[in-house]
């Protein structure tokens, strides 16, 4: 609940939830993103969003070519506090990035006060928003939001919504999700996980076969008994149990094939393909082997410069369009990230020496010191 004043200066209470609808968690409910929430795609998308949302926002005013930072402004007041749903602006930025990667678009409602000025930002769940066009479908005239099936839609004007999108090659008003190229890989990753679950339960294959002589005729009762017996021996808890067979029936254990032994390698290939298409280095998700601090810092710097910053332009530009039409053409924001600092020579020394990458003599030569004689004793 938030208190605003109308034009007659009479205080009244306005429930912003009545206009913004019910907030829905991006990774739950009826979201069509549920098919990837347990895959490596989720990890990559979350990593991109976390690093994007860490950017620092600065507001500037360009007055006749003289640019100066603005430290006090209603926009800054909005992003410094939580909204009516207790969402911080960091969380909103995080969700905008996730929505762009998953749906290709994202919608933020700029909640107005009694005189039409924004007082907070509320992110609307993308699957619940419909874009409204003019009759010729050449211009966006508004947006419609439904909080659930059977509910009356809430309509917003075009100026009340900040519409973010990743450009589409076929539609100027649509968005193309980052994970579009990963649709089949997501299915593969899901199937591999399902196979892994069944592997723990039953090796993900036919473990055993009960052979009955061709001349033996099984009654319905015997067939049911054998079926129940075999089913009772499946699973981790029954892996070492015994089976008693009669009537010439024989038990056979099915061996694991080389193809099944390649399962772990195929999981890694799928993971690397997902992270590669999302352009997320393995060091950033903690997977890189034989990596040192210098490598990690270099990859993080490259990730911010070549992935996060280009992504931010699609978001910052839309915020700037909103700021200019709301508070003036001379205002704009920028986002800046704190990049890892370069390693000093001391850092390099300890990094290489601790990892035993090179010998002490090679390190001394690297830093320009004379080699220490092998027969010289260390002074205490």
Rosetta blueprint (number, residue, H / E / L):
1 X L
2 X E
3 X E
4 X E
5 X E
6 X L
7 X L
8 X L
9 X L
10 X L
11 X E
12 X E
13 X E
14 X E
15 X L
16 X L
17 X H
18 X H
19 X H
20 X H
21 X L
22 X L
23 X L
24 X L
25 X L
26 X L
27 X L
28 X L
29 X L
30 X L
31 X L
32 X L
33 X L
34 X H
35 X H
36 X H
37 X L
38 X L
39 X L
40 X H
41 X H
42 X H
43 X H
44 X H
45 X H
46 X H
47 X H
48 X H
49 X H
50 X H
51 X H
52 X H
53 X H
54 X L
55 X L
56 X E
57 X E
58 X E
59 X E
60 X E
61 X E
62 X E
63 X E
64 X L
65 X L
66 X E
67 X E
68 X E
69 X E
70 X E
71 X L
72 X L
73 X L
74 X H
75 X H
76 X H
77 X H
78 X H
79 X H
80 X H
81 X L
82 X L
83 X L
84 X L
85 X L
86 X L
87 X L
88 X L
89 X H
90 X H
91 X H
92 X H
93 X H
94 X H
95 X H
96 X H
97 X H
98 X H
99 X H
100 X H
101 X H
102 X H
103 X H
104 X L
105 X E
106 X E
107 X E
108 X E
109 X E
110 X E
111 X E
112 X E
113 X L
114 X L
115 X L
116 X L
117 X L
118 X E
119 X E
120 X E
121 X E
122 X E
123 X E
124 X E
125 X L
126 X H
127 X H
128 X H
129 X E
130 X E
131 X E
132 X E
133 X E
134 X L
135 X L
136 X L
137 X L
138 X L
139 X L
140 X E
141 X E
142 X E
143 X E
144 X E
145 X E
146 X L
147 X L
148 X L
149 X L
150 X L
151 X L
152 X L
153 X L
154 X E
155 X E
156 X E
157 X E
158 X H
159 X H
160 X H
161 X E
162 X E
163 X E
164 X E
165 X E
166 X L
167 X L
168 X L
169 X L
170 X L
171 X L
172 X L
173 X L
174 X L
175 X L
176 X L
177 X L
178 X H
179 X H
180 X H
181 X H
182 X H
183 X H
184 X H
185 X H
186 X H
187 X H
188 X H
189 X H
190 X H
191 X H
192 X H
193 X H
194 X H
195 X H
196 X H
197 X H
198 X H
199 X H
200 X H
201 X H
202 X H
203 X L
204 X L
205 X L
206 X L
207 X L
208 X E
209 X E
210 X E
211 X E
212 X L
213 X L
214 X L
215 X L
216 X L
217 X L
218 X L
219 X L
220 X H
221 X H
222 X H
223 X H
224 X H
225 X H
226 X H
227 X H
228 X H
229 X H
230 X H
231 X H
232 X H
233 X L
234 X L
235 X L
236 X H
237 X H
238 X H
239 X L
240 X L
241 X L
242 X L
243 X L
244 X L
245 X L
246 X L
247 X L
248 X L
249 X L
250 X E
251 X E
252 X E
253 X E
254 X L
255 X L
256 X L
257 X L
258 X H
259 X H
260 X H
261 X H
262 X L
263 X H
264 X H
265 X H
266 X H
267 X H
268 X H
269 X H
270 X H
271 X H
272 X H
273 X H
274 X H
275 X H
276 X H
277 X H
278 X L
279 X L
280 X L
281 X L
282 X H
283 X H
284 X H
285 X H
286 X L
287 X L
288 X L
289 X L
290 X L
291 X L
292 X L
293 X H
294 X H
295 X H
296 X H
297 X H
298 X H
299 X H
300 X H
301 X H
302 X H
303 X H
304 X H
305 X H
306 X H
307 X H
308 X H
309 X H
310 X H
311 X H
312 X H
313 X H
314 X H
315 X H
316 X H
317 X H
318 X H
319 X H
320 X H
321 X H
322 X H
323 X H
324 X H
325 X H
326 X H
327 X H
328 X L
329 X L
330 X L
331 X E
332 X E
333 X E
334 X E
335 X E
336 X E
337 X L
338 X L
339 X L
340 X L
341 X L
342 X L
343 X L
344 X L
345 X H
346 X H
347 X H
348 X H
349 X H
350 X H
351 X H
352 X H
353 X H
354 X H
355 X L
356 X L
357 X L
358 X L
359 X L
360 X H
361 X H
362 X H
363 X H
364 X H
365 X H
366 X H
367 X L
368 X L
369 X L
370 X L
371 X L
372 X L
373 X L
374 X L
375 X L
376 X L
377 X L
378 X L
379 X L
380 X L
